[in-house]
Amino acid sequence: MKLDAEFYRLPYRFDAQRLVQEVESVPDSSWIEHPDRHRGNMALPLISLNGEDNNLFHGPMRITPHLQKLEYIQQVLASLGEVYGRSRLMQLAPGCEVPLHTDTNYHWYSRVRIHVPITTTPEVIFHCADKQVHMGAGECWIFDAWQQHRVTNDSDQTRVHLVFDTAGSSRFWDMVAASERPCDTDGAAQLEDRYVPYRPGARVQVMTEKYNATPVKSPGEVDGMINDLISDYEAAAGNDPAIIAEYNHQLRRFARDWRMLFSLFGYEPQGQEQYNGLIHASAAALEAFPGSLVTASNGQDVRSIFYHRVLDAALEPDRLAEFLPSAPVAAESRGEAPRRLGRNEPCHCGSGRKYKHCHG
């Protein structure tokens, strides 16, 4: 999600010592490897699809057995009063890093990640665009994941953060607007910190996403994402006007044809072939076009953003049973792992390239 500043420190403080105790209670065997297999990056799922050990974004999110055992972490999550998607404890081993990247997929279009550092040292630095901060233990932070960002751990200790994703209510974003922006000269906090103590035995409610992705994206949502992207790359000074015109044509053509198909089929399974055909044809049309564009807001490749934000998310048949109870239940919703493309198989976007060279 695009933010107005690189970093915000939210007005919450937590009991870092108690958080450390709960992290230390987790068996080493419970931590799972980062989905991209970055060296030294491990995670413990706390809220996940069906409450299981996975790294998936979409579908009914539930508390995992790991989180059920972590009393204070539940209280931390409940204290903000928001609805959460995928949430985890994340380890970063000594001398390792979270590599430079930008979050451009559909999940991040409307969500932000909240960070609560648990074990950390001053040598752990969070970089976002041209700014950097150290997040102190027990503090509460968000950052602009739309910008390029990375994390470095140059200490001799393992860093652990509690991270939880949310779209945020109006109350949450009002709080953000009044929070400290440490990298801005005029970013002083307008709110006093609220300390959230550990309350032994206190029962709390942690709200989790149930509906976070539709089987077929609505024409209005597709229009909104595409218009936002067009406005972004039209504002980039170095983009070629002729290439801009071609991209405008292709993206708006996709939006209009998507609306036509949606008016015919909606969520009906009979429309899957036509929807897929349009997705593949649109990907192939952009792939065949020799020119490229970048966004003004973060300098990223427009074609890649369109693939990840719009085409990859436009059709999600695994979600069908959640919206049409009579529809067959997808493997993912039954708790089975969805089939993943092999790295040498053709990419699902229709580009003609191998998955490992495209969306892999």
Helices and strands as residue ranges (DSSP letters): E 7-9, E 12-14, H 16-24, G 28-30, E 32-33, E 41-49, E 61-63, H 65-68, H 71-80, E 83-84, E 87-92, E 97-101, H 106-109, E 112-119, E 124-128, E 131-133, E 141-143, E 149-153, E 159-166, H 170-177, E 194-196, E 207-208, H 219-234, H 241-265, G 269-271, H 272-288, H 302-305, I 306-311, H 312-314, G 317-319, H 320-323, G 355-357
